Amino acid sequence: MKNAELISKSVIGEGRFLRLCDNVFSDEEGRERHWESVERTNSTGAVMIAAFLKESRRVLFVRQYRPPAGKYTIELPAGLLDKAGESVEEAALRELYEETGYDGKVLKVLAPAYSSPGMSRETITIVFVEIDDTLYPEPPEAHNDAGECIEVFAVPIDEISHFLEERQNSGDAVEARTALSPWLMPSIFSSLK
């Protein structure tokens, strides 16, 4: 048996932000096969921010309408790597500020990982940010892009599971990586102290 490999890729269609591609590859048995995928036309990947409010031991989540899902979703703050010359750390802090109004200190950056490899070649880089919440006696105002309406939640670390369950019961969807946060955030938060 041999390794599968990509033979060619062609664009089937392209819109303003996405293109649909036909990937021709040779499978492990040497057969030529086709696989459709999507790519972004305007970015090199994305960042997702695990933002911790240090003193109050809370994690930031955002709620926004996602047309492909047809509903509001609960997610960690995130955004595209779409500014020329901007580092991953700079993009993470920019997106955090735009979506939540908070500023913080980057603690750790994970290696890029594929967000949905069965559908897309997009990678997402998870960035851990610590926020000194003593600087924010009141929650700050977000600075959303035009057309964005993002609601921010600062959830105590030991109440994340309840929060996500409550949001799902009210009709919101939960993004896949965010669904893991009740189990991952407590240990990550402890290790980053």
C-alpha positions as CSV (number, residue, x, y, z in Angstrom):
1,M,0.0,0.0,0.0
2,K,1.3,3.5,-0.8
3,N,0.6,6.9,0.7
4,A,-2.2,9.0,-0.7
5,E,-1.1,12.2,-2.4
6,L,-2.6,15.3,-4.0
7,I,-2.2,15.3,-7.8
8,S,-3.9,18.6,-8.8
9,K,-6.4,21.2,-7.6
10,S,-8.7,23.3,-9.7
11,V,-11.1,26.1,-8.8
12,I,-14.7,25.2,-9.4
13,G,-16.2,28.5,-8.3
14,E,-15.2,31.6,-6.4
15,G,-17.1,34.2,-4.4
16,R,-16.0,37.3,-2.6
17,F,-14.5,35.4,0.4
18,L,-14.5,31.7,-0.5
19,R,-13.5,29.5,-3.4
20,L,-14.7,25.9,-4.1
21,C,-11.9,23.6,-5.3
22,D,-11.8,20.1,-6.8
23,N,-8.9,18.2,-5.4
24,V,-7.7,15.3,-7.5
25,F,-5.7,12.8,-5.4
26,S,-4.4,9.3,-5.6
27,D,-5.6,7.1,-2.7
28,E,-3.7,4.4,-0.8
29,E,-4.7,1.8,-3.5
30,G,-3.5,4.0,-6.4
31,R,-7.0,5.0,-7.5
32,E,-7.6,8.6,-8.7
33,R,-10.3,10.3,-6.6
34,H,-11.9,13.7,-6.3
35,W,-12.6,15.7,-3.1
36,E,-14.2,19.1,-2.9
37,S,-12.9,21.7,-0.5
38,V,-13.2,25.4,0.3
39,E,-10.5,28.0,0.8
40,R,-10.6,31.6,1.9
41,T,-9.7,34.2,-0.7
42,N,-8.7,36.9,1.8
43,S,-6.6,35.4,4.6
44,T,-3.8,33.0,5.5
45,G,-5.6,31.4,8.5
46,A,-7.3,32.4,11.7
47,V,-6.7,33.0,15.4
48,M,-8.8,31.9,18.3
49,I,-8.2,33.6,21.7
50,A,-8.5,31.9,25.0
51,A,-8.7,35.0,27.1
52,F,-8.5,34.8,30.9
53,L,-9.5,37.5,33.3
54,K,-6.8,36.9,35.9
55,E,-8.2,38.3,39.1
56,S,-11.8,37.2,38.8
57,R,-10.8,33.8,37.2
58,R,-13.2,34.2,34.3
59,V,-13.0,33.3,30.6
60,L,-14.3,35.4,27.8
61,F,-16.9,34.0,25.3
62,V,-18.7,35.7,22.5
63,R,-22.1,35.1,21.0
64,Q,-22.8,36.1,17.4
65,Y,-25.1,35.1,14.5
66,R,-23.4,32.7,12.0
67,P,-25.4,32.4,8.8
68,P,-24.0,29.0,7.7
69,A,-25.3,27.5,11.0
70,G,-28.5,29.5,10.8
71,K,-28.3,30.5,14.5
72,Y,-26.3,32.3,17.1
73,T,-23.2,30.5,18.3
74,I,-21.1,30.6,21.4
75,E,-17.4,30.8,20.7
76,L,-14.1,32.0,22.0
77,P,-13.1,35.3,20.4
78,A,-11.5,34.7,17.0
79,G,-10.7,36.3,13.7
80,L,-8.8,36.1,10.4
81,L,-5.1,36.6,9.8
82,D,-5.9,39.1,7.0
83,K,-3.7,42.1,7.7
84,A,-0.4,42.2,5.8
85,G,2.7,42.2,8.1
86,E,0.7,41.5,11.2
87,S,2.0,38.7,13.5
88,V,-0.3,36.1,15.1
89,E,0.1,37.8,18.5
90,E,-0.8,41.2,17.0
91,A,-3.8,39.7,15.2
92,A,-5.0,38.0,18.4
93,L,-4.8,41.2,20.5
94,R,-6.5,43.2,17.7
95,E,-9.4,40.7,17.4
96,L,-9.7,40.5,21.2
97,Y,-10.0,44.3,21.4
98,E,-12.4,44.5,18.4
99,E,-14.7,41.7,19.7
100,T,-14.6,42.3,23.5
101,G,-13.0,45.7,24.2
102,Y,-10.3,44.1,26.4
103,D,-6.6,44.3,26.0
104,G,-4.2,41.8,27.5
105,K,-0.8,40.0,27.5
106,V,-0.1,37.1,25.2
107,L,1.0,34.1,27.3
108,K,1.3,31.3,24.8
109,V,0.8,30.7,21.1
110,L,0.1,27.1,19.9
111,A,1.2,25.8,16.5
112,P,-1.4,26.3,13.7
113,A,-3.8,23.4,13.4
114,Y,-6.4,22.6,10.8
115,S,-9.8,23.8,11.8
116,S,-11.9,21.4,9.6
117,P,-9.5,19.3,7.4
118,G,-12.2,17.3,5.7
119,M,-13.6,20.5,4.2
120,S,-10.9,23.2,4.3
121,R,-7.2,23.8,4.4
122,E,-7.7,26.7,6.8
123,T,-5.5,26.6,9.9
124,I,-6.3,28.2,13.3
125,T,-3.8,29.3,15.8
126,I,-4.9,29.3,19.4
127,V,-3.5,32.2,21.5
128,F,-3.7,32.3,25.3
129,V,-4.1,35.9,26.6
130,E,-4.2,37.0,30.2
131,I,-6.2,40.2,31.1
132,D,-5.6,42.3,34.2
133,D,-9.3,42.8,35.0
134,T,-8.5,45.2,37.8
135,L,-8.0,47.7,34.9
136,Y,-11.6,47.3,33.9
137,P,-14.0,48.3,36.8
138,E,-16.8,48.1,34.1
139,P,-16.8,45.8,31.1
140,P,-15.3,47.6,28.2
141,E,-17.1,48.5,25.0
142,A,-16.4,46.3,22.0
143,H,-15.3,47.7,18.7
144,N,-17.0,45.5,16.2
145,D,-16.6,45.7,12.4
146,A,-19.5,46.9,10.4
147,G,-22.3,44.3,10.4
148,E,-21.0,42.5,13.5
149,C,-23.1,42.4,16.6
150,I,-21.1,40.4,19.2
151,E,-22.3,39.9,22.7
152,V,-19.5,39.2,25.3
153,F,-19.8,36.9,28.3
154,A,-17.2,36.7,31.1
155,V,-17.8,33.3,32.7
156,P,-16.3,32.1,35.9
157,I,-14.0,29.2,35.1
158,D,-15.9,26.7,37.3
159,E,-19.3,27.7,35.6
160,I,-18.3,27.2,32.0
161,S,-20.2,23.8,31.6
162,H,-23.4,25.3,33.1
163,F,-23.1,28.4,30.9
164,L,-22.7,26.4,27.7
165,E,-25.6,24.1,28.6
166,E,-27.8,27.1,29.4
167,R,-26.9,28.8,26.1
168,Q,-27.7,25.5,24.2
169,N,-31.0,25.2,26.0
170,S,-31.9,28.7,24.9
171,G,-31.2,27.8,21.2
172,D,-27.6,28.8,20.7
173,A,-25.1,26.5,19.1
174,V,-21.6,25.9,20.5
175,E,-18.5,25.9,18.3
176,A,-16.6,22.6,18.5
177,R,-13.4,23.8,20.2
178,T,-15.5,25.9,22.6
179,A,-17.4,22.8,23.6
180,L,-14.2,21.4,25.0
181,S,-13.6,24.4,27.2
182,P,-15.3,23.1,30.4
183,W,-12.6,20.4,30.6
184,L,-9.7,22.2,29.1
185,M,-9.9,25.7,30.5
186,P,-9.4,24.9,34.2
187,S,-6.2,22.9,33.6
188,I,-4.9,25.5,31.0
189,F,-5.7,28.4,33.3
190,S,-3.8,26.6,36.2
191,S,-0.7,25.9,34.0
192,L,-0.5,29.4,32.7
193,K,-0.4,31.1,36.2
